[in-house]
Amino acid sequence: MEVVLPIYEQLLQKKAKLAVIGLGYVGLPIALEFAKHLSVIGFDISQTRVEMMQNRQDPSKELPESAFDGVDIQFTTSLDTLAQASFFVVAVPTPVDEHKVPNLTPVLSASVSVGKVLKKGGYVVFESTVYPGCTEEDCLPLLEKYSGLKAGNDFKLGYSPERINPGDKEHTITSIIKVVSGCDAEALEQIAKVYEIIVKAGVHKAPTIKVAEAAKIIENTQRDLNIALMNELALIFDRMHINTLDVLAAARTKWNFLPFYPGLVGGHCIGVDPYYLTYKSTELGYKPEVILSGRNVNDYMASYIAKRATQMMIRAGKNPSQARVLVMGITFKENVSDIRNSKIVDLVRDLAGYSVNIDIVDPYASNEEFTHEYGLSLTNQIGNNYDCVIVAVNHHAYCHLDEAYFEQITNPNAILIDVKGIYNKKITRLTYWTL
């Protein structure tokens, strides 16, 4: 009788292939890291993105060309090619719709695709952020339906939440402890061994898939709530004419004070993940008051900044309908190109509601993507007659600008709104405001 090697051994000996489904800012780095050790198939539904990766380009602009050096990987949109794999990692996005309701379409579509090519002995591990229970209650039935197989006996199921931080070159895949889980003891052991191939920091074995799903959700929910507290404090201190950053600097001298700061909370993690938890909680009959309250505070901040900027211009004797405002930075966080769920867009739209004339610049964002996503355009060249400048994102390119620079591009009595507090204590002549 032929001895069947465990999936971990098959992958190491390249007798089996690992596939990553969804090659965005999460999936591509994972695929390339595995491809340094294993034979990998990178699958994405976008032919354009696949062609870019075949030409050693990261569509998310996070990885350099050198990241594609010395890797054993095949990029494809073909299910026939995907069928060559035995270990599947699903890393597709999980957004919310305009009503803040989870949109499971990408992860369910990926489940159908994997189900169509899944064979006996295969493994399927989801990395997409979902509410506890989604992997087993929503994705698993599709895997079984389209494969004709049964989980546990015919194939193994697991969940290992992604821990990719866009723009962060220090906390990378290999240096962050990876949470892993499986449908049974064998699955957990094999999935852990596979991830240990690339994760030098090691893995944490969660007792169940639901626990691993919940761990991911609360990581970002906790950050969201802490930032919401800072934002609410900023709203209070602004009315008291107290500098919030001064208050936080003083409070940080206590050893157990947590270092969170006010700001706009966008992107596809902190600004989205809590809604997956609140959705499931509400479905189970409990309305989560604290989490939703934090979300409401954070979603309000763009409107507040727009209102504050307009008020300050009026006080400076400027007519908003004739004023020119420059917004510097449109991506959801510093030093990335990702514009999805950017709260600065909300700020721009709120400003437009006051009839303000607005120019937008960003050294990282693509004008084509920005126009396609939001129907807005980036400005090619910064002018020299702005009544208000809003530095909304602390890109590296903005951190070293001085007051003389802003004076060169503004009219007399101009206002500088510094959302992230980059220039706190450095501006003395312009009217300055920060959260």
N, C-alpha and C positions, 0 to 999 in steps of 0.2 A: 504494500500500500504506500502510495506517495505521501510523504509528510508535507503538510501545508505550513509554510512559515507564517508567523504572526505578521500582521500588516506592517509593523514597524521595521521588521527585517526585510520584508519585500521591498519597501521603499528605499531603505539604505543600500540594498544590493541592486537597485534600479530594475527589479523584476516587476515592479508595479509603479504607477505614476500617480502623482498628487496633482489635483486640479484646484485652482482658485477661481471662483465664479464672482465676477464683479471686480473690475480693475481700477477702482477709483483711488482716493487718497489712502484708503485702508488696504484694499486688496492688492494693489501693485507692489507696495513695499514687502508685504508678506510673501507674495509669489516670488519676487526676486531673491529674498533672503533664503527661502526654501530651495530655490534653484541653484544656490551655491553648493548644495549637498545632494539634492534629489533631482529626478527627472520630473519637470513640472509642465502642466498645461495651463495657460492663462486664458480664461474665457470671458468675453464681454459681448453684449448684444450690439454694441456700436462698432460698425466697420471702420468708421473714421478714427476712433480711439485705438482700435487694434492696429491699424496701419501706422499710426504715430508710434506705438510701442515697438512695432516691427522695425521702425527706423530709429530706435533708441531714444525716443522722446517720451517724457512723462506728461500726459495731458493735464495733470494737476499742477505741473511746474514745481514739484517738490523735490524731485530726484534729478541729479545730473546724469549726463550720458554715461559716465563711468560706472553708474549703478548697474548698467546692462552688461558690463564686462564679465567674462568667465562664468556665465550662468547657463544652465541647461533648461531652457524654457521655450515653449512654442505658444505663440499668441494666436487666438482663433475666435471666430464666431460660429464655428461649425459644431453641431451636436455630435456628428460622427467622430470628430476628433476628441470631443469631450468624453465620449464613450470609452476611450482608451484608459481612462483614469479609474482608480480603485478607491482613492481617498479624496473626498470632496470638501473644500472649505468655501462656505458661502459668505461673501462679504459685500453684499449689495446694500444700498442705502435704505433707511427706514424713516421717511419724512412724515410730517403731518400735513393735513390739507388746510384750506383757508379757515375752517372751523375748529382747528386745533385737534382734529380727530386723526389717530394713526392711519397712515396710508400703507397698508401691507402689500400692495400690488407688487413691488419689486421682489420682496422676499418670497411671496407665494408663487410668482412666476418662476423664480429661480428653483423653488422646490419642485415644480412641474418639470422643468428642464432636467434637473438631476434625476428625478424619478424615472424619466424616459430612458436614461442610460445606466441606471444603477443595476449592479449585478450582485449575485450572492457573494458574501464575504466583504462587501464594500463598507466604507465608513463615510458618514456625512456629518460634518461639524459646522454649525452656524456661528458666525461672528457678529452678525448684524444686531444692533441694539433693539430689543423687543421687550414687551411686558412679560412678567413671569407667567409661564404656561404656554406662550405662543409657539415655541419650538415643538412641543409635544401635542398641543391641541389644534394648532392651525397648519403647521408645516408637515409634521409626521404623516397625517392622513393622506396628503397629496403624494408624498414619497411612496407610501404603500400602494395607493391607488394606481399610480402610473408605472410602478415597477412590478407590481404583482407579488411583492415580497413582504415579509413581516419583520418589523424591527425586533432586535434582540436575537432572534433565531437566524434570519437570513442576512441581515445587515445591522450595523451598529450606528447609533445616533449620539451626537454630543453637542455641547455648546461651550464656546470659549470666547468671551466678550473681547472685542477689539480694544486695544489701548494705544491708539495712534494719536499723537498730538501734533497737528499740522504746524509747521514752522519751527518746531522744537528739535534742535540737532543734538541735544543732550539726552533727553528721555526717548530713546528709540526702541524698536521692537526687541532687540537683543538685551537691553538693559532694564526692562520693566518686567517684574514678576507677572506671569501669565496665569490667569484663572482658567482651569479646565474642568470639564464635567462630562459624564457619560451615562448612557442608559443602564449600564450594569458595571460590575467590577472589572470585567475584561475590557470593556470599552474605555473606561476611565484610565486603566493602566496603559493601554496602547496609545490613546490620544495624548496622554501626558508624555510618553516617550517620544512621540513624533514632534511635539512642540519643544521638548528639551533639546532637540537637534539644533534649533536656532536661538532659543531663549537662554542666554548665559545666566541671567538672574534667577532662573529656575521657575517652577510652576507651583501653583496652589491648587490642590485637588478639592473642589467643592463636592459636598456629599450628594447633591442632586443637580439636575439641569435647571430646575426652577430657582435654586439658590444662586447659581451662577448668573442667571438672567437678572435676578433681583439685585445682585451685587453691582452689576453694571449700571442699572437704573439709578440706584441710590448714590453712586459716585457723583454723577452729574447733578442729581437733585440736591445733594448736600451743597455743592458749589453754588448752584442757582440760589438757594435760600440764603447762604452767607453773603452773596453779592447783593441780594435783595435787601438784606439788613443794612448793608453799607449805603445802598442807594437811598433807602428811607432816611437814614441818618443824614445823608447829604441834603435831602430835601428839607429836613428840619433845621440843620445848621445854616443853610442858605438863608432861611428866614431870620435866623439869629445873627446873621452877618459874621459867622465864624468860618474860618478856613477848615474844611473837613480833613484835608491832608495834614494840617497841623495837629488836629485832634488825634488822628490815627497814629502820627509819629509819637505823640506823648503816651498814648495807650499801649503802643508796642513795647514800651519799656518794661511792661509786666510780662513775665516769662511765658505765661500760658494764653496771652492774647493772640488770636488767630489773624494772620496777615492777609486780609481780604480788602479790596478797594472798590469804590463805586465805578460804574461804567455802563456801557450799552452791552446787553447780553444777547448776542445773535449766534449765527452758525448753526450747525446741524447736530450739535451735542447738547450743550447746556440749555440752549433755548428751545430744544425739541423733546429731549428724553423725558423730562418730568411729565409731559402730556401722555406718554405711554403708560406711566404708572397711575396717573389720575383717571385715565380712561378705564383701565381695568378695575381700579378701586370702585369707581362709580357703578360699573357694570355689576359689581358684587354687592352693591347696596350701601357703600360708604362714600360720602363726599369728603375728600381731603381738603380741609380748610386752610391749613398752613401752607401746603405746597402751592395751591392755586393763588393764595394771597401773595406769595413771593413772585409768582409768575406775573401777576397783575402789576406789581410794583416795577418789575424789570421792563415789562412791555410799555409802561407809561413814560419811561425816562427820555425816549427820543422826542416825544411831544413836549415834555417839560423843557428840554434844552432849546428846542425851536422857539417856544414861547418866551423863554428867558432872553434869547438872542434878539428877538424882535422888540421886546420891551426895552432892552439896553440901547438899541438903535434909536428908538423913539425918544428916549431920555437924552440921547446925544444930539437931538435935533434933526434926525434923519427920517425921511418919509420911506417906510418899508417898500412901497410900490415903485420907488425910484432908486432904492438901495441895491447895491451889488454885493453879493456874498460869495465867498470862496470856501468850498468844503474840501478839505485835504484828507483823503483816505476814504475808501468806500468798501473795502473788503471787510469780512466779518471779524478779523483780528489782524494783528501786526505781522508783516513780513510773509504773507501768503497771498495767493491770487484768487482764492475762493470767495465768491460774492454771494453764495447761497444764504438766504435768511439773514442778510445784513441789515442790522437795525439802523445803520446810517441812511439807508434808503428811506426808512420811515421818517427820519429826521429831515431829509431833503423834501419829502412830500408834505410834511407838516409846515416847513418853511414856505413852500410854494403856495400853501393855503393862505399865507399872509401877503401874497402877491409879490414876494421877493424875487429878484433876478439872481439866479444861482449858476455858478460855474463849479464843476466837480473835477478833481484830478486824483490820480492814484498811480504810483510807479509800478504796481504789480497787476492791477486789474486789466482785463482785455475789454476794449471798447465794444467789440463785436458781441461778446458774451453779455456785457452789461446792458447793451441795447436790447438784445434778444430776451433777457430775463426780466427787465424792468421797463423797457421802453424809454430809457433815459440815455444820455450820451455823456461821455467824458470830454473835457475841454483839452484841446491840443496844447494851448499855451496859456500860462498864468499871466493875467493882466497886471495893471499897476494902479487901479483906482477902486479898490474894494472898500466898502464901508464896514464890513465884518469878515473876519477869517475864522473858520471853525476847523481846528485840527482835531479830527475825529478818531484817527487811528495812529498809534505811536510807532509807525514804520521807522526803521533805522534811518531812512533818508530824511526824516523830519526831526530826529532827536537832537541834531547839532545845529539847527537853525537858531539865529539869535534875534534880538529885538530889532536890530538894524534891518534885517531881511524883511520883516513884516512891515516896517515903516516904509520900505521901498515899494511895496505892492499895495499900499492902502492910502485912502484919503485922510485928511485931517480928522481928528476925533474918532478914529476907527476903533473897533472893538475886536479883541482876540479872545475867542472861546476855546479853551484848552480842555477837551473832554477828559483826557487821561492824566492831566496834571504834569505834562512833560516840562513845562517852563515855569512851574511854581517857584516863586521868589526870584525869578530872573527877568520879569517884565516890570518896568517902572514908569514908562512914559505912555504906553497905550493903555486903554481901559481893558482890564484883564479879568476873566472869570473862569473858574474851573469847578467841577463837581466837588 
